[in-house]
């Protein structure tokens, strides 16, 4: 795919995935498809090797250390936190840890 619409954090998960993967590129008016069980490798160069992004802190909502995290600025003083890109997913992960019921979209 050129250019790839996928964050590099998710690239390794695409390798040999059993599901059909569809990606929309709205500006280009194209849909990209990756067939099931396709070998996927990220571009890697001698002087710039491919690495998956990692964070120094876990998600502030659910404590996850193995998911993509967004930086959220909390106030004008520059305080920040890291959170899963979709806060309801992070909240559900936190609830699952304490065996509380999960929240669905629209509630």
C-alpha positions, 0 to 999 in steps of 0.5 A: 500500500502506498502510503500505508494508512496503518500506524506502525504499531499495528503493522506486526499484527497484520502478518498472516491475519486470518481476516480480510483487511479493508482500508479506505483512503478517502482523499485518494478515493480508493479502498485497499484490501489485504487478503487473509493469510498474507505475509506482511513486513514493514519496510526496514532500512540499514540506517533506520530499522523498523521498530514498534512504538513503545511508551514509558507509561501505561494507559491512565484509564486501564493500565494497558502496556500493550496497546497504542496510546494517545497523549492527552493534554489535560490543562494549560500547565502541560500536564498530560496522560496517555490513553487508548485512542477510543476511551470507551475501550480503555474504560471497558478494559478497566471494568473487566479487571474489576469484573464490572459490567462493560459500557457499549456505544450510545450509553 
